[in-house]
Structures are given as structure tokens and as C-alpha cells.
């Protein structure tokens, strides 16, 4: 069943990089300057981790219809991008993007018969776009070779993104005064949670200069203290 609307191409920044709010279908591609092969136009701050050839891709769209292609995929620090470099179900289907922060329920499947495949769902970036109206399902089938290099990198990157999201969530909760909703409160722990951020009273700031040359402990017995002038004895610390 064909799509009811044309596939969209994402906008680009003035520098030519892909925008930070990517489309799931047909993200911007470019030709590799070294090999000439198509690859995803890098986003700001994006680093590519690996490329995998010999891949079958399939996605069931929420509004009906299915996308299918054969080619390769790229794993980066921000997304997985499948590129239909060999075959595609329709002429205007070139690539499919899965932003890692929007990837849901990733599962590595090892059927008794058939090739291993990675599957999951993805939250659409644009509800009005081809993938809007629900959660598209997708799968990447590995037609040749193992996955011992890809899988550890993929799940490590997912774990790092999850950790970053939790840290951001904690900072947001603290800023909004909801820290008691996300932090475990141990009754035996006297720590005080900030439910509102402290503010400095007008004119109450204190700035104390620290002179690094002054010793932080009494000088050893018989040693001349630093800063001694002439033959006099001087110490800036008090011995108890």
C-alpha cells in the first residue's frame, strides 16, 4: 500500500549540516569525499562509529504501508541511518533514520531459521510526516557475518545516552523544585535536599584572598619560617 503523502527531505543548516530535528524518512545524504559512496550528512557534534553492509531494512508505518530496502546502515553517537544503496521498495525511498534518544524497545533477535536481526520502535520527530500517527516498527537484518563488533558498541552508546538523560532529568528536577520526587530519601541520612535554589542576599557576598606563600602548618622545629625578615622570628600560624 503506497504512502498517502510524499516523503519529505529534512532541512539543512546554512553550513550544510543536517538540522538537529531530523526526519525519520530520507534524512539528508552526501557523497563521501574519499570513497564517493553515499553516507548521512553529519549533524553538529555527531561522530560516526561504524558502517555495516549487507543489510535488509523493513519498517511498518502507523498510517499503513511498509518501507523495505537493501543496503547498509551507519551507527553514530546520535542515530542509526539505513541507506538503501542496493534496492528499495519505491523510487523515492532512499534512507531511514532512527535517532537513538527516540529508539524504543531495541531487541536483538536470533531466530532458529533465518538471519539475526535488530528490531524496535521509534518515536516520530514530526507527527505530520510519513512516520507520524503512532510508533513505526523497524528491523535491520544482518544477511552476512556476525554482530560481535556492532552489538557491544550499540548497547554501550545506548547506555551512555540513558545516563546522560538521567543526569539531565536530575538537573531539571532540581531546577524545578521536584528533587524530592526523583531522589531516594534515606531517613537516616541528614542530607538536606534543595527544593528551591538558594539566592544571595544583596551585599552579602564574601571574597577572601588566599596567599599561597603563607605556610598552612607550623614550620618544622628548627627550620626558618617562610617570610622571615632579618633575624627575627615570624610565624603566620598559631600552635595549639
Secondary structure, 3 states (H helix, E strand, C coil): CCCCCCCCCCCECCCCCECCCCCCECCCEEECCCCCCEEECCCCCCCEEEEEEEEEEEEECCCCCEEEEEEEEEEECCEEEEEEEEEECCCCCCEEEEEHHHEEEEEEECCCCCCCEEEEEEECCCCCCCCCCCEEEEEEEECCCCCCCHHHHHHHHHHHHHHHHHHHHHHHHHHCCCHHHHCCCCCCCCCCCCCCCCCCCCCCCCCCCCCCCCCCCCCCCCCCCCCCCCCCCCCCCCCC
